[in-house]
């Protein structure tokens, strides 16, 4: 069943870095975005999540197998960024993938490192996990998402779990049972009418 964490009772509202910045993200951009949610009044309207998408980590894990924030673009680390966002009354989201690497192929995925990564995210104060579906190593979506589901139920109870499976395997029929607070039902969105009409 869905994580009994009180999250996702209403649709999540916030900002995600991908569609505008793609891999061109940095801690400065995330801080500026948090500031903007406050200064524009969007936070007062319920826009609380500031979500870092792909490309935030180094390509390789450290000697203990932990993900490492990119030293050039996130030199202060994710914990310091979470503290900054939380001090404004907002929530910080992060991105990983149910595969060997993320969709950008520029950072590791969480496949076979699920518990370790969830513990890391929780220790940093992360509030939201977007979990993508690239580089699956030939393993089933059920196996890969079940592994993260089990890790989230153990160590990520206070983290919003967003399954980004693209709708290919009908996640509406199984994502809730894997603890999902939300799940994706389509391919990538874009700001044009043709793309909107392609969703059905």
C-alpha positions in Angstrom: 0.0 0.0 0.0 1.0 3.7 -0.3 3.4 4.9 2.3 1.5 5.8 5.4 3.4 9.1 5.7 0.6 11.6 5.3 2.0 12.8 2.0 0.3 13.0 -1.3 -3.2 13.4 0.1 -3.5 16.3 -2.4 -1.4 16.8 -5.6 2.1 17.9 -4.9 2.9 21.4 -6.0 6.3 22.9 -6.7 9.1 23.2 -9.2 11.4 20.7 -11.0 14.6 21.7 -12.7 14.5 19.4 -15.7 12.3 21.0 -18.4 14.2 24.3 -18.3 17.7 23.5 -17.1 18.2 19.9 -18.0 21.7 19.1 -16.8 22.7 22.8 -16.4 21.8 22.9 -12.7 23.7 24.1 -9.6 23.1 24.8 -6.0 23.0 28.5 -6.8 20.0 27.8 -9.2 18.2 25.8 -6.5 18.7 28.5 -3.9 17.5 31.2 -6.3 14.5 29.1 -7.1 13.6 28.7 -3.4 13.9 32.4 -3.0 11.7 33.0 -6.0 8.9 30.7 -4.7 8.9 32.9 -1.5 9.3 36.3 -3.2 6.6 35.7 -5.8 4.1 34.5 -3.3 3.9 31.0 -4.9 4.9 29.3 -1.7 1.9 30.9 0.1 -0.3 29.3 -2.6 1.0 25.8 -1.8 4.1 25.5 -4.1 6.4 24.0 -1.6 8.7 21.5 -3.4 12.0 22.6 -4.9 13.1 19.5 -6.8 16.6 18.8 -8.2 16.4 16.5 -11.2 19.1 14.5 -13.0 22.8 15.4 -13.1 23.3 16.5 -9.5 25.8 13.8 -8.6 29.3 12.7 -9.7 29.4 9.9 -12.2 31.1 7.5 -9.8 30.2 6.6 -6.2 32.7 7.0 -3.4 34.8 4.1 -2.0 31.9 3.2 0.4 29.4 3.1 -2.5 27.7 6.3 -1.7 26.4 8.8 -4.2 28.5 12.0 -4.2 27.1 15.5 -5.1 28.9 17.0 -8.1 31.8 18.9 -6.6 31.7 21.6 -9.2 28.0 22.4 -9.2 26.9 21.4 -5.7 30.1 22.1 -3.7 28.3 22.7 -0.4 26.5 19.3 -0.7 22.8 18.4 -0.6 22.5 18.6 3.2 23.4 22.3 3.2 21.0 22.9 0.4 18.2 21.1 2.2 18.9 23.2 5.3 18.6 26.4 3.2 15.3 25.3 1.6 13.9 24.1 4.9 14.7 27.5 6.5 12.3 29.1 4.1 9.5 26.7 5.0 9.9 24.7 1.7 10.8 21.1 0.9 13.7 19.7 -1.2 13.3 17.0 -3.7 16.0 14.8 -5.4 16.2 12.5 -8.3 17.4 8.9 -8.9 16.7 6.1 -11.2 15.7 2.4 -11.1 18.7 1.5 -13.2 22.5 1.3 -13.4 22.7 5.0 -14.4 20.2 7.8 -14.7 18.6 8.9 -18.0 21.4 11.4 -18.6 24.1 8.7 -18.2 26.0 11.2 -16.2 25.4 9.8 -12.7 24.7 6.4 -11.1 21.3 5.0 -10.7 20.1 3.4 -7.5 19.6 -0.2 -8.8 21.2 -2.6 -6.2 22.0 0.4 -4.0 18.4 1.2 -2.9 18.7 1.0 0.9 22.1 2.8 0.9 20.7 5.6 -1.2 17.5 6.1 0.7 19.5 6.2 3.9 21.7 8.9 2.3 18.8 10.9 1.1 17.1 10.8 4.5 20.4 11.8 6.3 20.5 14.9 4.0 17.0 15.9 4.9 15.5 15.2 1.4 11.7 15.4 1.3 10.9 14.0 -2.1 12.3 11.3 -4.4 11.6 11.3 -8.2 12.5 7.7 -9.3 13.1 7.4 -13.0 13.2 4.3 -15.3 16.3 4.3 -17.5 19.1 1.8 -18.0 17.2 -1.1 -16.5 19.9 -3.8 -17.1 17.2 -6.1 -18.6 15.5 -6.4 -15.2 11.7 -6.1 -14.9 10.0 -2.9 -13.7 8.3 -4.9 -11.0 11.6 -6.1 -9.6 13.4 -2.8 -9.8 10.6 -0.7 -8.3 9.8 -3.3 -5.6 13.4 -3.0 -4.4 13.1 0.8 -4.0 9.7 0.4 -2.5 11.1 -1.9 0.2 13.9 0.5 0.9 11.5 3.5 1.2 9.3 1.6 3.6 12.3 0.9 5.8 14.2 4.2 5.7 12.3 6.8 3.7 9.0 7.0 5.5 9.1 10.8 5.5 10.0 11.1 1.9 7.4 11.7 -0.8 7.9 8.8 -3.3 7.2 9.7 -6.9 7.4 6.8 -9.4 8.5 8.1 -12.8 7.8 5.0 -14.9 6.4 6.8 -18.0 3.1 4.9 -18.0 4.5 2.0 -20.2 3.6 -0.7 -17.6 0.3 0.8 -16.4 1.7 2.1 -13.0 -1.8 3.2 -12.0 -2.5 -0.5 -11.4 0.5 -1.2 -9.1 2.3 2.0 -8.0 0.2 2.5 -4.9 0.9 -1.0 -3.8 4.6 -0.2 -4.0 4.2 2.7 -1.6 4.0 5.4 -4.3 2.6 8.8 -3.3 2.3 9.6 -7.0 3.1 8.0 -10.3 3.7 9.1 -13.8 1.3 8.1 -16.6 2.8 9.5 -19.7 6.0 10.3 -21.5 7.8 13.6 -21.2 5.7 16.7 -21.3 6.4 19.9 -23.3 4.9 23.3 -23.6 3.1 22.8 -26.9 -0.4 21.8 -27.9 0.7 18.8 -30.0 2.4 17.2 -27.0 -0.6 17.8 -24.8 -2.8 16.1 -27.4 -0.6 13.0 -27.5 -1.5 12.1 -23.9 -4.5 9.8 -23.6 
